[in-house]
């Protein structure tokens, strides 16, 4: 009887995660209080399924893993659908996103170009499933503002079919 209790139970297989996540930045922040400085960590996380859905979130905690966990939970709640064209390869048109002092420009690219982007913009575009795009960050390169500006640009994207439907036109009439 005692032998059966000592055996380890087989571990249940983990269910696959719906989204992949990337930690974009971790900052140490401090608050000065009467007794000295109170240190905390702020994390910025981007999540995506590489099929056109992507989100971001921020979390703050006393320890780095807790901040990342909070940011991931926030990112999962803020997921948006990105409009993609040409078999989910690129963005439909050029777009500019602005947040604070950061401006992000996204431009469709020819097949085989790859993701021409740096830092936070690259993480977002790859997790969205975009494989060919050109981008440029103008102004401030603060990670949080760049991420928000990128999302602003992605949310402003419209396909030809959406524009035609909004204007009550046929696709060929849109130009």
C-alpha positions in Angstrom: 0.0 0.0 0.0 2.7 2.5 1.0 4.5 1.9 -2.4 1.5 3.1 -4.4 1.4 6.5 -2.5 5.1 7.2 -3.2 4.6 7.0 -7.0 4.4 10.2 -8.9 1.2 10.8 -10.7 1.7 11.2 -14.5 1.7 14.9 -15.4 -1.2 16.1 -17.5 0.0 17.3 -20.9 0.0 21.1 -21.1 -2.5 22.5 -23.5 -0.9 24.5 -26.3 -0.9 28.2 -25.7 -3.2 30.3 -27.9 -0.6 33.1 -28.3 3.1 33.4 -28.4 4.6 36.1 -26.2 7.7 38.3 -26.5 9.0 40.6 -23.7 9.8 43.9 -25.4 11.2 45.8 -22.5 11.8 45.6 -18.7 12.4 48.8 -16.8 13.4 49.2 -13.2 11.4 52.0 -11.7 11.7 53.5 -8.2 9.5 55.5 -6.0 11.1 57.6 -3.3 9.3 57.3 0.1 10.1 58.4 3.6 12.2 55.3 4.3 14.2 55.4 1.0 13.5 54.1 -2.5 11.0 51.5 -3.4 12.2 49.5 -6.4 9.7 47.8 -8.8 9.9 46.4 -12.3 7.8 47.4 -15.3 7.4 44.9 -18.2 6.1 45.5 -21.7 4.9 42.3 -23.5 3.5 41.6 -27.0 1.4 38.5 -27.8 0.3 37.1 -31.1 -0.8 34.0 -32.9 1.0 34.7 -36.2 -2.4 34.5 -38.0 -3.3 38.2 -37.8 -4.1 38.6 -34.1 -1.8 40.6 -31.8 -2.0 42.5 -28.5 0.2 44.2 -26.0 0.2 44.8 -22.3 2.1 46.4 -19.4 2.6 45.1 -15.9 4.4 46.3 -12.8 5.5 44.3 -9.8 8.2 43.9 -7.2 9.7 41.0 -9.1 10.5 40.6 -12.8 8.6 37.3 -13.4 5.5 38.7 -11.7 5.6 41.9 -13.9 6.0 39.7 -17.0 3.0 37.6 -15.9 0.8 40.6 -15.3 1.8 42.2 -18.7 1.1 38.9 -20.5 -2.4 38.8 -18.9 -3.0 42.4 -19.9 -1.8 41.7 -23.5 -4.2 38.7 -23.9 -7.1 41.0 -23.0 -6.1 43.7 -25.6 -5.8 41.5 -28.7 -6.8 43.1 -32.0 -7.2 41.7 -35.5 -4.8 43.0 -38.1 -5.9 43.4 -41.7 -3.5 41.4 -44.0 -3.4 40.9 -47.8 -1.8 38.6 -50.3 -2.2 35.3 -48.3 -1.5 37.1 -45.0 1.9 38.1 -46.2 1.9 41.9 -46.0 -0.1 45.0 -45.0 -2.8 46.4 -47.4 -1.4 49.9 -47.8 1.1 52.4 -46.3 0.0 53.6 -42.8 1.4 56.0 -40.2 0.7 55.6 -36.5 1.4 58.3 -33.9 1.6 58.1 -30.2 3.3 60.8 -28.1 6.6 61.8 -29.8 6.8 58.5 -31.7 5.7 58.0 -35.3 5.8 54.6 -37.0 5.4 54.2 -40.7 4.5 50.8 -42.2 4.6 50.1 -45.9 3.8 46.9 -47.9 6.7 45.2 -49.5 7.4 42.8 -52.4 7.5 39.0 -51.7 10.8 37.9 -50.2 11.6 41.3 -48.7 11.2 40.1 -45.1 10.4 42.2 -42.1 12.5 45.3 -42.3 11.9 46.7 -38.8 13.8 47.1 -35.6 13.1 46.3 -31.9 9.5 46.6 -30.8 8.0 47.0 -34.3 9.7 43.8 -35.5 8.3 41.8 -32.5 4.7 43.1 -33.2 4.8 42.4 -37.0 6.3 38.9 -36.6 3.7 37.9 -34.0 1.0 39.3 -36.3 2.2 36.9 -39.0 3.4 39.5 -41.4 6.4 38.3 -43.5 7.1 41.2 -45.9 6.9 44.8 -44.7 9.0 48.0 -44.6 8.9 50.2 -41.5 10.5 53.3 -40.1 10.3 54.8 -36.6 10.5 58.6 -36.5 11.0 60.6 -33.4 11.2 59.1 -29.9 12.2 55.5 -29.7 10.8 54.8 -26.3 9.5 51.2 -26.4 6.0 51.9 -25.0 5.3 54.8 -27.4 6.7 52.8 -30.4 4.4 49.9 -29.6 1.4 52.1 -29.2 2.2 53.9 -32.5 2.6 50.6 -34.3 -0.8 49.4 -33.0 -2.3 52.8 -34.1 -0.9 52.2 -37.6 -2.2 48.5 -37.7 -5.6 49.5 -36.5 -5.9 52.1 -39.2 -5.4 49.5 -42.0 -8.3 48.8 -44.3 -8.6 46.3 -47.2 -10.0 47.2 -50.6 -13.1 45.1 -49.8 -13.8 47.0 -46.5 -13.4 50.4 -48.3 -15.7 49.3 -51.1 -18.3 48.1 -48.6 -18.2 51.3 -46.6 -18.6 53.4 -49.7 -21.3 51.1 -51.3 -19.1 50.6 -54.3 -17.7 47.6 -56.2 -14.1 46.7 -55.6 -13.1 47.8 -59.1 -14.6 51.2 -58.6 -12.4 51.9 -55.5 -9.3 54.0 -56.5 
